[in-house]
Amino acid sequence: MTAFPLKIVTPDGVRFDGQVEELIVRTTTGDMGILANHTNCVAPLGMGRATVLADGQKRYGACIGGMVSVIDGAVSLVPTTFEWAEDIDVARAERSYERAQKVLEAKSAPEADIRLAQARLYRAMVRKSVASTK
């Protein structure tokens, strides 16, 4: 398989910079697969697992928000948050999940708190799911 350059950059810094054979990410409209010679495009990212195939080995990450772009064969993944499966603190994700559940179970929580708890719950679910692939 032909390789192409991929750079993953978050507000916290560069998470990956190298050659890969395939990238699969969750966009706001569904999963998007990218191979070498992909057409130029830009897409907003949703919340989900990112799969990076490099040197024949798959590596997984929790990828949340941001955008992906393909420009002249170079791919830039610019998520709000990105964590490789091996770096995810599962206990922390579980605590976040439980806190979100408590807010969602509360009958008197304000609408803004409910929306934040729903997002926190989904992020925790993504992290726990990705961490299980390590």
Secondary structure, DSSP 8 states (H G I E B T S, - for coil): ---EEEEEEETTEEEEEEEESEEEEEETTEEEEE-TT---EEEEB-EEEEEEEETTEEEEEEEESSEEEEETTEEEEE-SEEEEGGG--HHHHHHHHHHHHHHHH-TT--HHHHHHHHHHHHHHHHHHHHHTT-
